Every structure is written in structure tokens, then in C-alpha cells.
């Protein structure tokens, strides 16, 4: 009888140890989960979605007119991310425009203005992000970042825009010490040409 009780006791102890191993203490689980940190630098598509989220508060069918990165006093952008962005979105059903500014990855201000006839970019046409085009530009064209001393274009800069016929996503930097902008198609990623200063 004693032997049976000892065996049962041993099994209970082993079982409780096994349970502790398989189901860790709740406080340990909480420590293991990563802390969510807000991004201070974001990609072009991140900035696009931030602007569109605000625009949808005023219009159910907003469309982008243009979007570009803005200097953040850092030689950033090598990974396709910058802290500061600005853009304009057309509010299609209310005949208005929304100007917006992002600083350190957050929407800081916006303003509603009268509408415009400028061509817009359909959401379905925006599939390529700044992370991809900057890698391509560095690899194919040896694009280098603008220097910190350049208050207009330090690091790599990005734009998303269109003219009457074409859509463009671009990355700006230096080629052989000269300012250059390389253009890609925002839906396919196809190279579309480049401009360089003399």
C-alpha cells in the first residue's frame, strides 16, 4: 500500500513538473512577446496607406495625385524608408483635395482644399514599394545617397506621381557625383528611364 502511494506521489510530482514545462508561467510568456514599437521611418507604401486612411474619413473613393519623401536631416533611404513624407489625394466624390504631411512616420497634419483636374493614380496601380526600387537603382546604376550637406536632397528620396500618360515611382540620388532620378513603373517595377543633371 505504501509503495502504491509513493508511486502515485512520484507520478503527481512528475506530472506537475511536466505541466510547468509545457505550460510556462504567464509572466514568462508576457516577457517573451516583443514590445510593439512605432516606426519612425516608413516606406513609400506605408506613407501612401497612412494618407489614404485619413482620406477615407472624408471620401469613400480617394485617389492619389502625388506623394514624395521630404528631408529629415538624415542620410537615410538606403532601405527604402524615410521619416518624412508629403502628398496630395483627390477626394473623388466630394470634389476636394487633401494635402497631408507625415513626420517621423506619423500623420502630423492635413488640409482640405478645392478639387483639381490633375490626373490621379488608381489604387490598383500601386504595387511596387520604395524598398525594391532603391535596391535596383543601387545595383544597376550604382546610385549613391545625396550628402548630408545637401539640405534639399540628402540620402535617397522617393516620388510617386503621374503625367497625362504615364505613372512613375522614382528614387533620387547621385550617379558619379551628379544628381540623378531613376524611374520605374509602380505596378510592374519596369525600368522607365532616368534623368541626370549636367
C-alpha positions in Angstrom: 0.0 0.0 0.0 2.8 2.4 0.9 4.6 1.5 -2.3 1.5 2.4 -4.3 1.1 5.7 -2.5 4.8 6.5 -3.2 4.4 5.7 -6.9 1.3 7.8 -7.1 3.0 10.7 -5.4 6.0 10.4 -7.7 3.7 10.4 -10.8 1.8 13.5 -9.4 5.1 15.4 -8.9 6.4 14.4 -12.4 3.1 15.4 -13.9 3.1 18.8 -12.3 6.7 19.4 -13.4 5.8 18.4 -16.9 2.8 20.7 -16.9 5.1 23.6 -15.8 7.4 22.9 -18.7 4.6 22.6 -21.3 2.6 25.5 -19.9 5.0 28.2 -18.7 4.1 30.8 -16.2 2.0 33.6 -17.6 4.5 36.2 -16.6 7.2 34.4 -18.6 5.0 34.4 -21.7 4.4 38.2 -21.4 8.2 38.8 -21.3 8.7 36.7 -24.4 6.3 38.7 -26.6 8.0 41.6 -28.4 7.1 45.1 -27.4 5.3 46.9 -30.3 7.4 49.9 -31.3 6.0 52.7 -33.6 8.0 53.1 -36.8 9.8 56.4 -37.1 10.9 55.6 -40.7 8.5 54.2 -43.2 8.4 53.1 -46.9 6.5 54.9 -49.7 3.6 52.4 -49.5 3.4 52.9 -45.7 3.1 56.6 -46.3 0.5 56.0 -49.0 -1.7 53.9 -46.7 -1.4 56.4 -43.9 -2.6 59.2 -46.2 -5.4 57.1 -47.7 -6.7 56.0 -44.3 -7.2 59.7 -43.4 -8.7 60.5 -46.8 -11.3 57.7 -46.4 -12.7 59.6 -43.4 -13.9 62.2 -46.0 -14.5 60.2 -49.2 -15.1 56.6 -49.9 -13.1 56.6 -53.2 -9.9 58.7 -52.8 -7.1 58.5 -55.3 -3.5 59.7 -55.0 -2.3 62.7 -57.1 1.3 62.5 -55.9 3.5 61.5 -52.9 7.1 62.2 -52.1 9.6 61.9 -49.3 10.9 65.0 -47.6 14.3 65.7 -45.9 14.5 64.5 -42.4 18.1 65.8 -41.8 19.5 62.3 -42.1 21.3 60.5 -44.9 18.5 57.9 -44.9 16.6 55.9 -47.6 19.0 53.1 -48.3 16.4 50.6 -47.1 13.6 52.5 -48.9 12.5 54.2 -45.7 12.3 57.8 -44.6 10.7 59.5 -41.7 9.1 62.5 -43.5 6.6 62.4 -46.4 4.0 64.7 -48.0 1.3 64.1 -50.6 -2.0 65.2 -52.2 -5.0 62.9 -52.5 -8.1 63.7 -54.6 -11.4 63.1 -52.9 -13.3 61.9 -56.0 -16.9 62.1 -54.8 -16.6 65.4 -52.9 -14.5 67.3 -55.5 -11.8 68.2 -52.9 -8.1 67.6 -52.4 -6.4 66.5 -49.2 -2.9 67.7 -48.5 -1.1 65.7 -45.9 2.3 65.7 -44.1 4.0 62.8 -42.3 6.8 63.4 -39.8 8.8 60.6 -38.2 6.3 58.0 -39.5 3.2 59.7 -38.2 0.5 61.8 -39.8 1.1 65.3 -38.4 -1.2 67.5 -40.4 -3.7 67.6 -43.2 -5.8 70.2 -45.0 -8.8 70.0 -47.3 -8.8 72.2 -50.4 -10.9 72.6 -53.5 -10.8 69.9 -56.2 -8.5 69.8 -59.2 -8.4 68.2 -62.7 -4.9 66.8 -62.1 -4.6 63.1 -63.2 -4.8 60.6 -60.4 -3.3 57.2 -59.7 -5.7 54.3 -59.1 -5.0 52.2 -56.0 -4.7 49.1 -58.2 -1.7 50.6 -60.0 0.4 51.0 -56.9 2.1 47.7 -56.2 5.9 48.4 -56.1 7.4 49.8 -52.9 10.5 52.1 -52.4 12.3 49.2 -50.8 12.5 47.4 -54.2 13.4 50.4 -56.4 16.2 51.6 -54.3 17.8 48.2 -54.3 17.5 48.0 -58.1 18.9 51.5 -58.6 21.9 50.8 -56.3 22.6 47.5 -58.1 22.0 48.6 -61.7 23.1 52.2 -61.7 25.4 52.4 -58.6 23.1 55.2 -57.3 24.6 56.8 -54.2 22.9 58.8 -51.5 22.9 62.6 -51.6 25.3 64.1 -48.9 24.1 65.3 -45.6 25.3 68.8 -46.5 22.6 68.9 -49.3 19.6 70.4 -47.4 17.3 69.7 -50.4 18.2 66.0 -51.2 20.2 64.2 -48.5 20.2 60.4 -48.7 17.8 58.7 -51.2 14.5 60.3 -52.0 11.3 58.8 -53.5 8.4 60.1 -55.5 5.1 58.6 -56.8 3.4 60.6 -59.5 1.9 60.6 -63.0 1.7 62.8 -66.0 -1.0 62.7 -68.7 0.2 59.3 -70.0 2.5 57.5 -67.5 2.8 56.5 -63.9 6.1 56.8 -62.1 7.8 55.7 -58.9 11.2 57.1 -58.6 14.4 57.2 -56.5 16.7 60.2 -56.4 20.4 60.2 -55.5 23.8 60.6 -57.1 25.5 58.9 -60.1 29.2 59.9 -60.4 28.6 62.9 -58.2 25.7 64.2 -60.3 22.0 64.4 -59.2 20.0 61.6 -60.8 16.5 60.3 -60.6 15.6 56.8 -61.8 12.0 56.0 -62.8 10.1 52.7 -62.6 6.5 51.7 -63.2 4.7 51.5 -59.9 2.6 48.5 -61.0 5.2 46.3 -62.7 8.5 47.6 -61.4 9.7 48.0 -65.0 12.6 50.5 -65.6 11.3 53.6 -67.4 14.4 55.8 -67.8 16.4 58.3 -65.8 17.3 62.0 -65.7 20.7 63.4 -64.6 21.9 67.0 -64.1 24.9 68.2 -66.1 
